[in-house]
Each structure stands twice: as C-alpha cells, then as structure tokens.
Amino acid sequence: MNITEKAKEYIEQTMKVQGVSTLRFYGINGCCSVKLGIALQKAEENDILEDINGINIAIQPGMKEQLSSVVIEAEEEDGEIFIVLNGYENTSCC
C-alpha cells in the first residue's frame, strides 16, 4: 500500500479535525464476500499496524492481502475532496 502526498495531506488534516491518529481498514461481511471498510478510528487488538508515508495504518487481519497493491489517492470534484483506493478490486458478487 502507498499513500500519495495529496492524500496524506487530506488524511492528516481530517485526522486533526476528528482528533484521531489512525486510519483503519477492516472487513464487513456482505451477502457473499467480505467488503472493505475504512474509518478514522483506533486500532483493534489484533490489527496489523504500519506507518505508511507518515500515516498510522491499522489493518484487520485477513484484509492485508487485498490492500497490498493499493495506492491511496485524493481526488477533487466540484470542490469536494475524497479518497480513492486505486488498485483495489472488490471481489463481491453483489
């Protein structure tokens, strides 16, 4: 996983506003597979902890492999900034 500079700036700014220091990736059980969830929240007990481009990342075990080739980018549309996970393939059948 990589984080672009623009995404890093956006994430750090949002973390500061929210008073949170970790970006967490976790699985959500769906109708036929586990979907990816992302939140600014504390790491849970069994999470894998990493520092990527200066951002504290927590990854729920079992989700790390799905994120290995992901590049987190920030894109802007109509004045709104949002995070994009380039390289993430949702394998859900729903």
A tleap script that builds the chain and sets N, CA, C and O, in Angstrom:
source leaprc.protein.ff14SB
mol = sequence {
  NMET ASN ILE THR GLU LYS ALA LYS GLU TYR
  ILE GLU GLN THR MET LYS VAL GLN GLY VAL
  SER THR LEU ARG PHE TYR GLY ILE ASN GLY
  CYS CYS SER VAL LYS LEU GLY ILE ALA LEU
  GLN LYS ALA GLU GLU ASN ASP ILE LEU GLU
  ASP ILE ASN GLY ILE ASN ILE ALA ILE GLN
  PRO GLY MET LYS GLU GLN LEU SER SER VAL
  VAL ILE GLU ALA GLU GLU GLU ASP GLY GLU
  ILE PHE ILE VAL LEU ASN GLY TYR GLU ASN
  THR SER CYS CCYS
}
set mol.1.N position { 0.840 -1.171 0.000 }
set mol.1.CA position { 0.000 0.000 0.000 }
set mol.1.C position { 0.890 1.240 0.000 }
set mol.1.O position { 1.925 1.291 0.664 }
set mol.2.N position { 0.455 2.229 -0.762 }
set mol.2.CA position { 1.140 3.512 -0.802 }
set mol.2.C position { 0.115 4.618 -0.621 }
set mol.2.O position { -1.070 4.426 -0.893 }
set mol.3.N position { 0.574 5.779 -0.160 }
set mol.3.CA position { -0.284 6.946 0.018 }
set mol.3.C position { 0.390 8.118 -0.685 }
set mol.3.O position { 1.543 8.438 -0.395 }
set mol.4.N position { -0.320 8.756 -1.606 }
set mol.4.CA position { 0.247 9.910 -2.296 }
set mol.4.C position { 0.337 11.091 -1.331 }
set mol.4.O position { -0.318 11.108 -0.290 }
set mol.5.N position { 1.149 12.064 -1.690 }
set mol.5.CA position { 1.316 13.259 -0.846 }
set mol.5.C position { 0.001 14.014 -0.679 }
set mol.5.O position { -0.312 14.474 0.419 }
set mol.6.N position { -0.767 14.146 -1.754 }
set mol.6.CA position { -2.048 14.855 -1.669 }
set mol.6.C position { -3.003 14.132 -0.723 }
set mol.6.O position { -3.694 14.766 0.074 }
set mol.7.N position { -3.038 12.805 -0.815 }
set mol.7.CA position { -3.897 12.026 0.080 }
set mol.7.C position { -3.402 12.137 1.516 }
set mol.7.O position { -4.204 12.246 2.444 }
set mol.8.N position { -2.095 12.111 1.701 }
set mol.8.CA position { -1.516 12.237 3.038 }
set mol.8.C position { -1.944 13.552 3.675 }
set mol.8.O position { -2.362 13.571 4.833 }
set mol.9.N position { -1.847 14.643 2.938 }
set mol.9.CA position { -2.236 15.955 3.464 }
set mol.9.C position { -3.708 15.967 3.854 }
set mol.9.O position { -4.062 16.470 4.920 }
set mol.10.N position { -4.568 15.416 3.001 }
set mol.10.CA position { -6.006 15.375 3.284 }
set mol.10.C position { -6.295 14.509 4.512 }
set mol.10.O position { -7.067 14.903 5.386 }
set mol.11.N position { -5.680 13.340 4.575 }
set mol.11.CA position { -5.907 12.430 5.704 }
set mol.11.C position { -5.422 13.067 7.002 }
set mol.11.O position { -6.123 13.014 8.012 }
set mol.12.N position { -4.229 13.670 6.989 }
set mol.12.CA position { -3.702 14.308 8.194 }
set mol.12.C position { -4.605 15.449 8.666 }
set mol.12.O position { -4.851 15.595 9.863 }
set mol.13.N position { -5.092 16.248 7.732 }
set mol.13.CA position { -5.988 17.344 8.084 }
set mol.13.C position { -7.282 16.807 8.706 }
set mol.13.O position { -7.759 17.330 9.713 }
set mol.14.N position { -7.839 15.767 8.098 }
set mol.14.CA position { -9.077 15.172 8.612 }
set mol.14.C position { -8.848 14.534 9.977 }
set mol.14.O position { -9.696 14.651 10.862 }
set mol.15.N position { -7.712 13.858 10.160 }
set mol.15.CA position { -7.383 13.259 11.454 }
set mol.15.C position { -7.301 14.333 12.537 }
set mol.15.O position { -7.791 14.140 13.649 }
set mol.16.N position { -6.685 15.450 12.207 }
set mol.16.CA position { -6.537 16.534 13.183 }
set mol.16.C position { -7.910 17.063 13.600 }
set mol.16.O position { -8.163 17.263 14.788 }
set mol.17.N position { -8.785 17.288 12.639 }
set mol.17.CA position { -10.136 17.780 12.923 }
set mol.17.C position { -10.912 16.775 13.770 }
set mol.17.O position { -11.625 17.159 14.697 }
set mol.18.N position { -10.773 15.478 13.449 }
set mol.18.CA position { -11.511 14.420 14.145 }
set mol.18.C position { -10.860 14.002 15.462 }
set mol.18.O position { -11.487 13.318 16.270 }
set mol.19.N position { -9.611 14.407 15.684 }
set mol.19.CA position { -8.901 14.014 16.901 }
set mol.19.C position { -8.542 12.541 16.926 }
set mol.19.O position { -8.531 11.912 17.984 }
set mol.20.N position { -8.248 11.994 15.753 }
set mol.20.CA position { -7.920 10.576 15.613 }
set mol.20.C position { -6.563 10.478 14.927 }
set mol.20.O position { -6.231 11.307 14.079 }
set mol.21.N position { -5.775 9.462 15.295 }
set mol.21.CA position { -4.436 9.348 14.724 }
set mol.21.C position { -4.217 8.087 13.893 }
set mol.21.O position { -3.084 7.793 13.513 }
set mol.22.N position { -5.282 7.339 13.605 }
set mol.22.CA position { -5.131 6.079 12.863 }
set mol.22.C position { -6.204 5.952 11.793 }
set mol.22.O position { -7.380 6.234 12.025 }
set mol.23.N position { -5.765 5.517 10.607 }
set mol.23.CA position { -6.676 5.162 9.530 }
set mol.23.C position { -6.778 3.640 9.550 }
set mol.23.O position { -5.774 2.943 9.408 }
set mol.24.N position { -7.996 3.130 9.729 }
set mol.24.CA position { -8.185 1.684 9.902 }
set mol.24.C position { -8.951 1.084 8.730 }
set mol.24.O position { -9.958 1.627 8.276 }
set mol.25.N position { -8.441 -0.063 8.250 }
set mol.25.CA position { -9.089 -0.849 7.205 }
set mol.25.C position { -9.589 -2.145 7.836 }
set mol.25.O position { -8.851 -2.823 8.552 }
set mol.26.N position { -10.843 -2.482 7.566 }
set mol.26.CA position { -11.437 -3.668 8.194 }
set mol.26.C position { -12.449 -4.309 7.247 }
set mol.26.O position { -12.879 -3.700 6.268 }
set mol.27.N position { -12.814 -5.533 7.555 }
set mol.27.CA position { -13.762 -6.267 6.730 }
set mol.27.C position { -15.182 -6.140 7.249 }
set mol.27.O position { -15.425 -6.127 8.455 }
set mol.28.N position { -16.115 -6.047 6.311 }
set mol.28.CA position { -17.544 -6.019 6.622 }
set mol.28.C position { -18.158 -7.208 5.895 }
set mol.28.O position { -18.037 -7.320 4.675 }
set mol.29.N position { -18.809 -8.087 6.628 }
set mol.29.CA position { -19.434 -9.251 5.999 }
set mol.29.C position { -20.576 -8.803 5.107 }
set mol.29.O position { -21.493 -8.111 5.548 }
set mol.30.N position { -20.509 -9.210 3.833 }
set mol.30.CA position { -21.544 -8.886 2.867 }
set mol.30.C position { -22.341 -10.122 2.508 }
set mol.30.O position { -22.243 -11.152 3.174 }
set mol.31.N position { -23.129 -10.017 1.455 }
set mol.31.CA position { -24.007 -11.123 1.073 }
set mol.31.C position { -23.227 -12.347 0.605 }
set mol.31.O position { -23.679 -13.474 0.808 }
set mol.32.N position { -22.058 -12.147 -0.020 }
set mol.32.CA position { -21.324 -13.323 -0.498 }
set mol.32.C position { -19.808 -13.161 -0.361 }
set mol.32.O position { -19.049 -14.009 -0.830 }
set mol.33.N position { -19.373 -12.087 0.272 }
set mol.33.CA position { -17.945 -11.898 0.494 }
set mol.33.C position { -17.749 -10.815 1.552 }
set mol.33.O position { -18.709 -10.210 2.031 }
set mol.34.N position { -16.507 -10.590 1.898 }
set mol.34.CA position { -16.163 -9.540 2.850 }
set mol.34.C position { -15.841 -8.279 2.064 }
set mol.34.O position { -15.021 -8.303 1.146 }
set mol.35.N position { -16.489 -7.183 2.426 }
set mol.35.CA position { -16.253 -5.897 1.781 }
set mol.35.C position { -15.308 -5.073 2.645 }
set mol.35.O position { -15.198 -5.295 3.850 }
set mol.36.N position { -14.644 -4.144 2.031 }
set mol.36.CA position { -13.669 -3.316 2.724 }
set mol.36.C position { -14.339 -2.124 3.385 }
set mol.36.O position { -15.120 -1.405 2.762 }
set mol.37.N position { -14.021 -1.926 4.662 }
set mol.37.CA position { -14.461 -0.753 5.388 }
set mol.37.C position { -13.247 0.089 5.747 }
set mol.37.O position { -12.169 -0.447 6.007 }
set mol.38.N position { -13.419 1.406 5.762 }
set mol.38.CA position { -12.343 2.326 6.095 }
set mol.38.C position { -12.891 3.334 7.094 }
set mol.38.O position { -13.985 3.868 6.915 }
set mol.39.N position { -12.118 3.591 8.150 }
set mol.39.CA position { -12.565 4.556 9.149 }
set mol.39.C position { -11.374 5.197 9.838 }
set mol.39.O position { -10.291 4.616 9.907 }
set mol.40.N position { -11.588 6.393 10.341 }
set mol.40.CA position { -10.621 7.019 11.233 }
set mol.40.C position { -10.996 6.558 12.628 }
set mol.40.O position { -11.931 7.078 13.237 }
set mol.41.N position { -10.259 5.578 13.128 }
set mol.41.CA position { -10.557 5.029 14.450 }
set mol.41.C position { -9.340 4.316 15.004 }
set mol.41.O position { -8.404 3.994 14.271 }
set mol.42.N position { -9.361 4.075 16.289 }
set mol.42.CA position { -8.257 3.383 16.947 }
set mol.42.C position { -8.126 1.963 16.411 }
set mol.42.O position { -9.102 1.338 15.996 }
set mol.43.N position { -6.897 1.476 16.433 }
set mol.43.CA position { -6.639 0.094 16.041 }
set mol.43.C position { -7.294 -0.852 17.044 }
set mol.43.O position { -7.409 -0.540 18.230 }
set mol.44.N position { -7.712 -1.987 16.558 }
set mol.44.CA position { -8.237 -3.020 17.449 }
set mol.44.C position { -7.112 -3.984 17.810 }
set mol.44.O position { -6.049 -3.978 17.190 }
set mol.45.N position { -7.361 -4.796 18.806 }
set mol.45.CA position { -6.326 -5.628 19.418 }
set mol.45.C position { -5.483 -6.430 18.440 }
set mol.45.O position { -4.261 -6.455 18.585 }
set mol.46.N position { -6.073 -7.081 17.460 }
set mol.46.CA position { -5.324 -7.957 16.561 }
set mol.46.C position { -4.911 -7.298 15.242 }
set mol.46.O position { -4.349 -7.964 14.373 }
set mol.47.N position { -5.177 -6.022 15.086 }
set mol.47.CA position { -4.861 -5.337 13.840 }
set mol.47.C position { -3.348 -5.332 13.569 }
set mol.47.O position { -2.532 -5.345 14.490 }
set mol.48.N position { -3.011 -5.314 12.296 }
set mol.48.CA position { -1.627 -5.158 11.846 }
set mol.48.C position { -1.376 -3.659 11.762 }
set mol.48.O position { -2.131 -2.941 11.106 }
set mol.49.N position { -0.330 -3.182 12.416 }
set mol.49.CA position { -0.035 -1.756 12.458 }
set mol.49.C position { 1.131 -1.430 11.542 }
set mol.49.O position { 2.152 -2.117 11.545 }
set mol.50.N position { 0.966 -0.374 10.757 }
set mol.50.CA position { 2.012 0.067 9.837 }
set mol.50.C position { 2.054 1.584 9.814 }
set mol.50.O position { 1.070 2.256 10.126 }
set mol.51.N position { 3.203 2.107 9.443 }
set mol.51.CA position { 3.350 3.526 9.171 }
set mol.51.C position { 3.620 3.640 7.680 }
set mol.51.O position { 4.657 3.188 7.195 }
set mol.52.N position { 2.688 4.243 6.953 }
set mol.52.CA position { 2.837 4.387 5.511 }
set mol.52.C position { 2.828 5.874 5.180 }
set mol.52.O position { 1.824 6.563 5.357 }
set mol.53.N position { 3.960 6.345 4.701 }
set mol.53.CA position { 4.124 7.753 4.342 }
set mol.53.C position { 3.745 8.675 5.512 }
set mol.53.O position { 3.164 9.742 5.315 }
set mol.54.N position { 4.084 8.241 6.723 }
set mol.54.CA position { 3.828 9.051 7.907 }
set mol.54.C position { 2.424 8.948 8.468 }
set mol.54.O position { 2.088 9.661 9.413 }
set mol.55.N position { 1.592 8.075 7.908 }
set mol.55.CA position { 0.219 7.881 8.387 }
set mol.55.C position { 0.158 6.555 9.146 }
set mol.55.O position { 0.619 5.527 8.651 }
set mol.56.N position { -0.418 6.587 10.358 }
set mol.56.CA position { -0.623 5.356 11.124 }
set mol.56.C position { -1.777 4.583 10.496 }
set mol.56.O position { -2.893 5.088 10.375 }
set mol.57.N position { -1.485 3.358 10.104 }
set mol.57.CA position { -2.469 2.488 9.458 }
set mol.57.C position { -2.686 1.251 10.319 }
set mol.57.O position { -1.731 0.649 10.810 }
set mol.58.N position { -3.947 0.879 10.499 }
set mol.58.CA position { -4.307 -0.369 11.172 }
set mol.58.C position { -5.101 -1.198 10.163 }
set mol.58.O position { -6.030 -0.700 9.526 }
set mol.59.N position { -4.720 -2.467 10.027 }
set mol.59.CA position { -5.387 -3.346 9.067 }
set mol.59.C position { -5.854 -4.604 9.788 }
set mol.59.O position { -5.064 -5.304 10.421 }
set mol.60.N position { -7.133 -4.875 9.684 }
set mol.60.CA position { -7.681 -6.089 10.276 }
set mol.60.C position { -7.040 -7.293 9.597 }
set mol.60.O position { -6.944 -7.328 8.370 }
set mol.61.N position { -6.599 -8.283 10.379 }
set mol.61.CA position { -6.033 -9.481 9.766 }
set mol.61.C position { -7.001 -10.050 8.717 }
set mol.61.O position { -8.215 -10.047 8.921 }
set mol.62.N position { -6.474 -10.519 7.640 }
set mol.62.CA position { -7.296 -11.050 6.559 }
set mol.62.C position { -7.575 -10.023 5.469 }
set mol.62.O position { -7.988 -10.389 4.369 }
set mol.63.N position { -7.356 -8.751 5.757 }
set mol.63.CA position { -7.588 -7.701 4.758 }
set mol.63.C position { -6.294 -7.214 4.120 }
set mol.63.O position { -6.325 -6.565 3.074 }
set mol.64.N position { -5.158 -7.520 4.738 }
set mol.64.CA position { -3.874 -7.001 4.281 }
set mol.64.C position { -3.571 -7.387 2.837 }
set mol.64.O position { -3.117 -6.549 2.058 }
set mol.65.N position { -3.815 -8.632 2.475 }
set mol.65.CA position { -3.504 -9.094 1.123 }
set mol.65.C position { -4.282 -8.302 0.071 }
set mol.65.O position { -3.742 -7.997 -0.992 }
set mol.66.N position { -5.531 -7.970 0.352 }
set mol.66.CA position { -6.360 -7.216 -0.591 }
set mol.66.C position { -5.842 -5.798 -0.806 }
set mol.66.O position { -6.152 -5.166 -1.815 }
set mol.67.N position { -5.050 -5.298 0.147 }
set mol.67.CA position { -4.569 -3.920 0.086 }
set mol.67.C position { -3.130 -3.796 -0.391 }
set mol.67.O position { -2.611 -2.684 -0.486 }
set mol.68.N position { -2.480 -4.902 -0.692 }
set mol.68.CA position { -1.047 -4.878 -0.989 }
set mol.68.C position { -0.682 -3.994 -2.182 }
set mol.68.O position { 0.368 -3.352 -2.156 }
set mol.69.N position { -1.503 -3.938 -3.212 }
set mol.69.CA position { -1.158 -3.141 -4.389 }
set mol.69.C position { -1.968 -1.846 -4.488 }
set mol.69.O position { -2.008 -1.217 -5.545 }
set mol.70.N position { -2.602 -1.455 -3.404 }
set mol.70.CA position { -3.445 -0.259 -3.394 }
set mol.70.C position { -2.610 1.007 -3.248 }
set mol.70.O position { -1.645 1.054 -2.484 }
set mol.71.N position { -3.005 2.029 -3.998 }
set mol.71.CA position { -2.439 3.371 -3.835 }
set mol.71.C position { -3.599 4.270 -3.397 }
set mol.71.O position { -4.587 4.421 -4.116 }
set mol.72.N position { -3.462 4.860 -2.211 }
set mol.72.CA position { -4.484 5.771 -1.710 }
set mol.72.C position { -4.210 7.148 -2.298 }
set mol.72.O position { -3.134 7.716 -2.115 }
set mol.73.N position { -5.202 7.672 -3.006 }
set mol.73.CA position { -5.073 8.967 -3.644 }
set mol.73.C position { -6.233 9.863 -3.220 }
set mol.73.O position { -7.294 9.377 -2.830 }
set mol.74.N position { -6.023 11.167 -3.299 }
set mol.74.CA position { -7.086 12.139 -3.040 }
set mol.74.C position { -7.450 12.777 -4.369 }
set mol.74.O position { -6.581 13.230 -5.115 }
set mol.75.N position { -8.735 12.808 -4.654 }
set mol.75.CA position { -9.220 13.446 -5.869 }
set mol.75.C position { -10.225 14.519 -5.492 }
set mol.75.O position { -10.878 14.442 -4.451 }
set mol.76.N position { -10.336 15.510 -6.345 }
set mol.76.CA position { -11.253 16.615 -6.083 }
set mol.76.C position { -12.268 16.701 -7.204 }
set mol.76.O position { -11.928 16.613 -8.384 }
set mol.77.N position { -13.527 16.876 -6.810 }
set mol.77.CA position { -14.604 17.041 -7.783 }
set mol.77.C position { -15.610 18.022 -7.212 }
set mol.77.O position { -16.091 17.848 -6.092 }
set mol.78.N position { -15.921 19.032 -7.964 }
set mol.78.CA position { -16.862 20.070 -7.536 }
set mol.78.C position { -16.504 20.653 -6.174 }
set mol.78.O position { -17.385 20.920 -5.358 }
set mol.79.N position { -15.209 20.851 -5.931 }
set mol.79.CA position { -14.749 21.455 -4.685 }
set mol.79.C position { -14.690 20.509 -3.500 }
set mol.79.O position { -14.316 20.921 -2.402 }
set mol.80.N position { -15.052 19.248 -3.699 }
set mol.80.CA position { -15.027 18.255 -2.625 }
set mol.80.C position { -13.856 17.314 -2.840 }
set mol.80.O position { -13.616 16.857 -3.958 }
set mol.81.N position { -13.128 17.026 -1.773 }
set mol.81.CA position { -12.017 16.077 -1.845 }
set mol.81.C position { -12.494 14.742 -1.298 }
set mol.81.O position { -13.199 14.686 -0.290 }
set mol.82.N position { -12.108 13.681 -1.966 }
set mol.82.CA position { -12.455 12.347 -1.499 }
set mol.82.C position { -11.284 11.416 -1.743 }
set mol.82.O position { -10.418 11.691 -2.574 }
set mol.83.N position { -11.268 10.316 -1.013 }
set mol.83.CA position { -10.201 9.326 -1.085 }
set mol.83.C position { -10.579 8.243 -2.100 }
set mol.83.O position { -11.720 7.784 -2.146 }
set mol.84.N position { -9.601 7.851 -2.903 }
set mol.84.CA position { -9.780 6.794 -3.893 }
set mol.84.C position { -8.725 5.725 -3.626 }
set mol.84.O position { -7.559 6.041 -3.390 }
set mol.85.N position { -9.135 4.471 -3.665 }
set mol.85.CA position { -8.211 3.352 -3.492 }
set mol.85.C position { -7.927 2.749 -4.863 }
set mol.85.O position { -8.600 1.810 -5.289 }
set mol.86.N position { -6.941 3.286 -5.540 }
set mol.86.CA position { -6.579 2.749 -6.855 }
set mol.86.C position { -5.865 1.413 -6.681 }
set mol.86.O position { -4.950 1.277 -5.869 }
set mol.87.N position { -6.300 0.441 -7.455 }
set mol.87.CA position { -5.731 -0.898 -7.377 }
set mol.87.C position { -6.528 -1.848 -6.509 }
set mol.87.O position { -6.212 -3.036 -6.435 }
set mol.88.N position { -7.579 -1.329 -5.835 }
set mol.88.CA position { -8.412 -2.210 -5.009 }
set mol.88.C position { -9.471 -2.861 -5.880 }
set mol.88.O position { -10.198 -2.180 -6.603 }
set mol.89.N position { -9.553 -4.162 -5.809 }
set mol.89.CA position { -10.541 -4.919 -6.567 }
set mol.89.C position { -11.556 -5.498 -5.600 }
set mol.89.O position { -11.237 -6.405 -4.830 }
set mol.90.N position { -12.771 -4.983 -5.634 }
set mol.90.CA position { -13.835 -5.532 -4.796 }
set mol.90.C position { -14.288 -6.839 -5.434 }
set mol.90.O position { -14.753 -6.850 -6.574 }
set mol.91.N position { -14.152 -7.927 -4.706 }
set mol.91.CA position { -14.495 -9.237 -5.245 }
set mol.91.C position { -15.924 -9.658 -4.907 }
set mol.91.O position { -16.300 -10.811 -5.119 }
set mol.92.N position { -16.708 -8.740 -4.388 }
set mol.92.CA position { -18.082 -9.056 -4.009 }
set mol.92.C position { -18.913 -9.381 -5.246 }
set mol.92.O position { -18.702 -8.803 -6.312 }
set mol.93.N position { -19.850 -10.298 -5.101 }
set mol.93.CA position { -20.735 -10.645 -6.210 }
set mol.93.C position { -22.019 -9.835 -6.154 }
set mol.93.O position { -22.885 -9.992 -7.015 }
set mol.94.N position { -22.154 -8.979 -5.166 }
set mol.94.CA position { -23.389 -8.187 -5.003 }
set mol.94.C position { -23.318 -6.889 -5.774 }
set mol.94.O position { -24.265 -6.104 -5.749 }
savepdb mol mol.pdb
quit
